[in-house]
Amino acid sequence: MTRLSVFVALAITFCSCTKDKDTFCPPNGKQCDSTLYANPLPTDSCVIFPEISSGNLYISTRIGPGYALVGKSSINLDEWLYTFHPEGASSNIGAELWKVDTCSGKKQKLADNVYVQPKINQNGWILFMNNQDGLLYKINETGSNLSPVSSEINNITFDWCMNGEAFFYRARFKKVAYLVSVEGTVLDSFNLDCYAIAGRKNRIAMNLKSEISGAYSKIVILNLDNGYLTNIVELNGMGKGWPLALTWESDETIIGAFALGLFRIHVSTGEIETLEKTCDNLFYYYPNILPASPSWLAISRRDYTYPELSQVFFTTNMVLYNTQTGEEWKLDLDQ
């Protein structure tokens, strides 16, 4: 796939100046440089690190700043959102939330003290957890109207639902999840000990603590209209672990980021399909399907170098992953 076809598929607006596929011109009224920001990644080689003596673990150290890709703006398809964590800063310090216009190059910091992956709705609101007080906050994509919208401390699990008119989260110190309006009003509560959460219209995909394994290995879907739970699959015994994060790919499929890789979960059958396996040198996290381009997953990944003694170094990268072909493009948004 050429660079042009990838950018068109992702709705990053530009056009071809000539018949030469490597020569581009900006759309009318814009000063775009289509060669910036995205570059194809080579096919990954899976590396297995050597085992070290029993009882010892590798010490992982990040090199450079920490980045995590949030996704595209819902109101300007030229804009991307991402989080930035300064080099050398403790992981207990919250990240900064930024947006960049890939056409004009203009960048804007939207918020500080951001913990885990923020979520964007189709109405221009961003939902994030504040690492200082543990509450959920919303902020407009313009950087205005920052306000808390939860009264309970969040358990790092939340997502928009009901077409962006509400969100769903689990309280940290309770086995209770809440449905909350965009203004912060609690609409309903559910006695659920859930972990990863992904909202789509009136449905919430999640993994519950299993009575069989005692781990969060049971994938279910909650219908918000009637409170009914549909069991999708019990992961215990499959050798895959359980999802650390979920995102809806379509009405019938969910993508899960597991410790062991990326997997597609088929809602109607419970079938688990392998997309990408994690290796010692590669780890994926924070998946988010792009609504305008559902074959593309906005995701973050860590790339680990071969260890020296017990030390392993890694970098964090913002990546676009095609769930149909396995193709990956690295986004260099912080230029």
N, C-alpha and C positions, 0 to 999 in steps of 0.2 A: 504494500500500500504506500503511495507517495505521500509526501508531507502535505500536499494540497488536499488529498482526499481525507486525510486524518483531520485536518483543521475544519474542513467543511462538515464532516460528520459530527464534530464537536461544536459546531455553530460558532467558531471563532471567525469573525467576518473579515474576509478579504477576497480578492479575485485575481485571476491570472492575467498578466499584462500581455503576454504573447503566447505562442504555441509552445514555447519552451517551458516545461513543467517546473523548472527551478527558478523561474523569474516571475515575481508577483508585483502587483500594485495595490494600493489601498483603495477601499471603497470611497465614493464621493464624500468629501467633507471630513475624512479621517486621515490621520498620519500614522498608518500602521506599518510595522515591519514584521512580516510574517516569519522571518528567520529567528526571531527572538523567542525565548521562553521554553519552547518544546523541542526535544531531540529524541530520536528513537534509541531505545536501549538494546544492546545485543542480547541474544538468547543466554539465559543464565546457565552457568555451570554449577552443579551441586557439589559442594565441598563438605566432606566429613572431617571434623577436627579430631585430633587424637585424644584418647581418654587420658585423664590425669589420675593421680593416685586416689584411692578410695577415700571418700569423705571430704575431698577438696573440690572446689568449683572454680570455673573460670571467672575472673573479675572483668566485667565489661565497662569500658569507658568510652563515652561519646567524644568524637573529634569534630570540632566545628559547632556551629549553632544547631539547635534542634528545630526541625520543621515538621508540620503535619498539615496535610491538605484537607481543607474543609469542603470545598466544592465551588460551584459557580453561583454568582449572584442570580437571584430570581427576577431582578428588575433590569439588569444590564448584562447581556451575555458576553460582553467583552471583559467583564470583571470576574476575578477569582478571589476566594477568601482562603486564608491559611493562618496557622498559628506559628509564632516565632519564639524560641527559647534561647536566651543568650548563651554563648559559649562559656563553659565553666560554671554556669549557675546551677545551684542545687535543684534537683527535681521537685523539691517541695515548694519552690518558687513558681508562681503561676506564669503562664505564657502570655504573650501579647497577641491580640487578634488583629490581623491586617487584611486589607483588600488592595488589589492592584488592577488598574485598567490596562489590559495588555495591548490596547490600541494607542492610548496616549502615553502610557508609562507612568501615569500618576499613581502614587501610593498614599494610603491613609490608614493610620492606626485607629481602630475602632474601640478597643477595650484592653484593660490590663487584668491581671489576676485570673486568667482563664485556665481552667483545669479540664482535662479530657476533651473529647471532640465536641465542638459546638454544632448545632443543627440549624439549618435554614428552612424556613417555610416559603410557600409560594406567594406570600403577601409582603415579603421584604423584612420579616422579623428573624432575628438570630437568637437562639436559646443557648445559654452556656452556664456552666457551674463556676461559681466564684470560689477559688481555693482558700480565701481568707475566712469566709463564714459558712461555706458549704451549701449555700442557697442557690437556687436557680434564678438567673436574671435574663431579661430580654433586652435587646437593643435593636434599633432600626439599622438597616444596611447603610444608611447615610451617616451613622454614628451618633444619632440623636435618640432621646427618650429612653435612656438607660433606667431600668427599674427592676426591683426584685419581684418575682412572681410565684415564689413558693414560701410556705411558712415552715416546712419541715426541711431538715438537712437531707440532701440528695445522696443516693447510694451509687453515684456515677452512671446511672442508667436512666435515660430519658429520650424522648423523641416526639416530634410533632405528629398529629393525627387529625381526623375530622376536617380534611382539606385546609389545614393550617389554622383552624379556628380554636384548637385546643392542643394540649400536649399531655403526655403520660409519663409518670416517673415513679420510682420506688423510694420510699423513705429509708434512710440509712439504718436507723436504730429500731425499725419496725418491719414486720413482715406484711407491710401494707403498701399498696400502690395507689396512686391518685390520678384521676382525670381532671385536668384543670383548664379553664378557659384562658385565652390569650391575655386577658386582663388580670389573671391570677385568682379567679374564683374557683373553688373546688366544686366540681360538678358531680363527682362520684368517687367512691373508694372501693378497693378490692383487696381481699385477704390473700395476697400472693407473695411468695418468696421467690421473686424472679431476679434474673441477672441481666443478660443482654436484652435490649428492647429495640424493636423497629416498628414504626407506625405507618399504616397505609389506609387512608380513608377511615372506615370505622373498625379496622382490625389492627390488633397489636400482636406481632410475633415476638416470642420470648422463650427463654429456656428456664424451666422451673427446677427446683430441687427435687430429685427423683427419690421415690420411696424404695426403689430397687438399689441404686448405687449410692445414695446419700450425697451425690454431686449434682451440679446443675446440668443434667444430661437429658432432660425431657423437653422436647420442642413442642410447643403448643401455640395456638392462635386464640386470642380473646376477642369475642365480638362485643364491641362497646355498646351496641344497641340493646342487647339482652343479657350480657354478662356470661354468655355461654363459652365454655372452653372446648376447643377441638384439639385432640391429641394428634400430632403429626408423626413423630418418631421418637423412640427411646434409643439414645446413642450408646448406652452402656453395653460394653462387649464388642463394639465395632472397632475399637482401637484408634479412634479419632479424637478422643477427649470431648470437649464441648465448646460451643462458640464463645469467644470473648466479646464479639460484636456482631450485629446482624444488620442487613439492609435489604429491603424488598427490591428484587430485580424486575418483577412483573406481578400480576395478580396471582400467578401460579407458582412462582419461584422466589426463593430467598437466598441471598449470598451470606455465608457465614465466614468470619475470620477466626480460625482456630489456631491454637498453638502449633498445630501440625500443617497448617496451610489454609488455602481458600477452597471452600466447598459450596456447591449449589444444592439446596434442599428443595425437592419437589413437593409442593403442598398436598397434592391429591394422592400421592403414593407413598410419601415418606422416603423416597429414594434419595441417596446421598451421592452426588457426583463430584469427583475431584477436578478442580480447576488448576490449582498450583500447589505443589508440596513445599513446605518449609524445609530449608536445609540449615546446616550450622552457620552458613554464611549469609542467610537471607531470612527475613521475617516481615510479614505483612500485618498492618493494623489500621484501624479507623476506616473501614470501607464505606463508600457512599455512592450509590448509583446516580448518574446525572439524569435528571428527569427528561431533559430535551434529547438526550442521546443514551437510551437505556442499555445499549451494548457496552457502554464505557463506565468503568468503575473509577471514581476518584479515590485514591488510596495512598496511604503512607507506608514506607518500608524502611527497614534497617538493613544496611549492607555491612557485614562483619569481615574483618581481615583475618588471615591465618594467625593463630595465636603464637605469641612469644612467651614461653614458659606458661604462667597462669593468666597472662594478660591478653584480653581481646579488645580491639578497638572497632568502633562502628560509626557510620555516618547515617543521618536520616535524610530521606529523599521524598519528594512529592511526585507521585506517579499516576499516570492514566493507564488503566489496564483494560484491554478488550476481553470481555467475558466469553466471546465467541471464538476468537483466534489465539488468545494468549499474548497478543502483541502489547508491548509496554512503551510508553513515552515518558521521559523525565521532564518535569516542569521546573524551570529555574525562575521562580517568580520574584525572588528577593534580589533584584539586580539594581 
